Amino acid sequence: LVVKKLKSRHYPPFEIKGHGSVMSVIWYTIKSLIIMILLYLVLIPFYFIPIVNIIAFNLPAYYFFHKRLVFDVGSTINTKKEYLQIKSIVCNQIRFRTFLMYLLTLIPFVGIFFPLFFVIYLSHIFMKESVELRM
């Protein structure tokens, strides 16, 4: 709903070509969740080291946050081929921005209200790159 509204307001000639089905989304979520749990288990020794434990606790959560948010926005806007191409082109830019978004969610009450803005922000990135890619 948010992506469609953004498209109609800022990218009218742009065509949304989403990919995936409910089962592919469920599979991607389960796969990301399993990797997150494995990361939590692998990082157990670091939970007892001061300062390092902050990173060890947040790394798996950030992984899941990043994967789900990028997949949600990217699969709604692009075909699978375009999604993978855009991820390879601007992967570090997206990773840095989702990291800043994740840091914002750690602030109390911000994590409640800002996810909508995160989707809008990433949608702009994906649509801008899609327009450039399709030209």
C-alpha positions as CSV (number, residue, x, y, z in Angstrom):
1,L,0.0,0.0,0.0
2,V,2.8,2.4,0.9
3,V,4.9,1.6,-2.2
4,K,1.9,2.0,-4.5
5,K,1.1,5.4,-3.0
6,L,4.7,6.5,-3.3
7,K,4.8,5.3,-6.9
8,S,1.7,7.2,-7.8
9,R,3.0,10.4,-6.2
10,H,6.6,10.5,-7.2
11,Y,7.1,7.9,-10.0
12,P,3.9,7.9,-12.1
13,P,5.3,6.4,-15.3
14,F,7.2,3.7,-13.3
15,E,5.7,0.2,-13.4
16,I,5.8,-2.0,-10.3
17,K,6.8,-5.6,-11.2
18,G,6.8,-7.4,-7.9
19,H,7.9,-11.0,-7.6
20,G,7.3,-13.8,-5.3
21,S,4.4,-15.5,-3.7
22,V,3.2,-16.0,-0.1
23,M,5.2,-19.2,0.1
24,S,8.4,-17.6,-1.1
25,V,8.0,-14.9,1.5
26,I,7.4,-17.4,4.2
27,W,10.4,-19.5,3.1
28,Y,12.6,-16.4,3.0
29,T,11.4,-15.4,6.5
30,I,12.0,-18.9,7.9
31,K,15.5,-19.0,6.3
32,S,16.4,-15.6,7.7
33,L,15.0,-16.6,11.1
34,I,17.1,-19.8,11.2
35,I,20.3,-17.9,10.3
36,M,19.5,-15.3,13.0
37,I,19.0,-18.0,15.6
38,L,22.3,-19.7,14.5
39,L,24.1,-16.4,14.8
40,Y,22.7,-16.0,18.4
41,L,24.0,-19.5,19.2
42,V,27.4,-18.9,17.6
43,L,27.9,-15.6,19.4
44,I,27.1,-17.0,22.9
45,P,30.8,-16.8,24.1
46,F,30.9,-13.1,23.3
47,Y,27.8,-12.3,25.5
48,F,30.0,-12.4,28.6
49,I,32.6,-9.9,27.4
50,P,31.7,-6.3,28.3
51,I,31.2,-3.9,25.4
52,V,31.5,-6.8,22.8
53,N,28.2,-8.2,24.1
54,I,26.4,-5.1,22.8
55,I,27.6,-6.0,19.3
56,A,27.0,-9.7,19.8
57,F,23.4,-9.2,20.8
58,N,22.6,-6.7,18.1
59,L,24.3,-8.4,15.1
60,P,21.8,-11.2,14.6
61,A,18.9,-8.8,15.2
62,Y,20.3,-6.4,12.6
63,Y,20.8,-9.2,10.2
64,F,17.1,-10.2,10.4
65,F,16.0,-6.5,10.3
66,H,18.1,-5.8,7.2
67,K,17.2,-9.0,5.3
68,R,13.4,-8.7,5.9
69,L,13.2,-5.0,5.2
70,V,15.2,-5.1,2.0
71,F,13.4,-8.2,0.7
72,D,10.0,-6.8,1.6
73,V,10.6,-3.5,-0.3
74,G,12.7,-5.0,-3.1
75,S,10.3,-7.9,-3.9
76,T,7.3,-5.5,-4.0
77,I,8.9,-3.2,-6.5
78,N,11.1,-5.3,-8.8
79,T,11.3,-8.6,-10.6
80,K,13.7,-11.1,-9.1
81,K,16.4,-10.3,-11.7
82,E,16.1,-6.6,-11.2
83,Y,16.1,-7.0,-7.4
84,L,19.3,-9.0,-7.5
85,Q,21.0,-6.5,-9.8
86,I,20.0,-3.6,-7.7
87,K,21.2,-5.3,-4.5
88,S,24.6,-6.0,-6.2
89,I,24.9,-2.4,-7.4
90,V,24.0,-0.5,-4.2
91,C,24.5,-3.2,-1.6
92,N,26.8,-1.2,0.6
93,Q,24.6,1.9,0.4
94,I,21.6,-0.1,1.4
95,R,23.5,-1.9,4.2
96,F,24.7,1.4,5.6
97,R,21.3,2.9,5.5
98,T,19.5,-0.1,7.1
99,F,22.2,0.0,9.8
100,L,21.3,3.6,10.6
101,M,17.7,2.6,10.6
102,Y,18.4,-0.2,12.9
103,L,20.2,2.1,15.3
104,L,17.2,4.4,15.3
105,T,14.9,1.5,16.3
106,L,17.0,1.0,19.4
107,I,15.8,4.4,20.7
108,P,12.6,3.9,22.8
109,F,9.4,4.9,21.0
110,V,11.2,5.5,17.7
111,G,11.0,1.8,16.8
112,I,7.2,2.1,17.1
113,F,6.7,5.0,14.7
114,F,9.5,5.0,12.2
115,P,9.2,1.6,10.3
116,L,6.8,3.3,7.9
117,F,9.4,5.9,7.1
118,F,12.0,3.2,6.7
119,V,9.8,1.6,4.0
120,I,9.3,4.9,2.3
121,Y,13.0,5.6,2.3
122,L,14.1,2.2,1.0
123,S,11.3,2.4,-1.6
124,H,12.8,5.6,-3.0
125,I,16.2,4.0,-3.2
126,F,14.8,0.9,-5.0
127,M,12.6,2.9,-7.4
128,K,15.3,5.4,-8.3
129,E,17.7,2.5,-9.0
130,S,15.0,0.6,-10.9
131,V,14.3,3.6,-13.2
132,E,18.0,3.9,-13.9
133,L,18.3,0.2,-14.5
134,R,15.3,0.0,-16.9
135,M,16.6,2.9,-18.9
